[in-house]
Amino acid sequence: MENKKLQWKKWNWLLYEILGSLCPPLGFILFVYYDIKDPKIARAAGVGALIPIVLPITYILLTGFPEFLGALVFLILGLFWI
């Protein structure tokens, strides 16, 4: 039983990173909640929450203005998880 618990603790940061990237508001909530308890989980959730926000901004900067509107819609949908 202890081995299963240890295995879960070893990989649960990856789960929180995936949850953070799927729903950025949840990622930021997890970041704030786990900031004191477990900094590794907080860091993973924060990075996961930033991925859907940073990717469209990078896309806008790399491709230029014509695709700006499509990337802006993608950014808004990523922020509000619609």
C-alpha angles and dihedrals in degrees: 000000000000091000092056091050091049091049090052092050090050095058106025092097088067090054091052091049091053091047090049093052093047093050115018096193089055089048092055091047090051089047092055094042096049097037093100100027101049119000092191092061091043091052092048093049092047093050090046090052092050096052097077090045099046097044097063092044089052089047091053092049094047100044103037136228105314093071092041096104095052091047091047091054089048090051093050092048090049093050096049096033096228 
